[in-house]
């Protein structure tokens, strides 16, 4: 059984882990997939101008938030899978993670397709690595200096962060693309 690719799929509304994952990792992967499908729905059809717009009273654009969501995946991969922190060569990831406050700010003028490809690339690596892990790993602590959290909490937080920013994206969309429903 494969994962749902749209929210219109009945499969999107069931947590049934794919056989390539252990049960707990599979359930987490399913939940992360649902989070991603709702994010994709929230940005569907947006233009580059809409992705870059920062309405009055807001500090981020939808494009910036999409870059942040991808960066969070990349950073947790570094911490969880590699046991390392962001390094000098990770300026673009740091820029996305901090919403442009540190590192290299995410570029403006990126198309929706480009931003979605970045999201897909980061998540693909996460899911491929999950397939090589087991539920014992999921319960284990991250490497030092991140060992105050376990793997399960870390990846739950990645999903939680995406849901939070998806809510911001929906609010921003009402300002930059009024009348367009998601």
Secondary structure by P-SEA (a helix, b strand, c coil): ccccccccccccccccccccccaaaaaaaaaaaaaaaaaaaaaccccccccccccccccccaaaaaaaaaaaaaaaaaaacccccccccaaaaaaaaacccccccccccccaaaaaaaaaaaaaaaaaaaaaccccccccccccccccccaaaaaaaaaaaaaaaaaaaaaaaaaacccccc
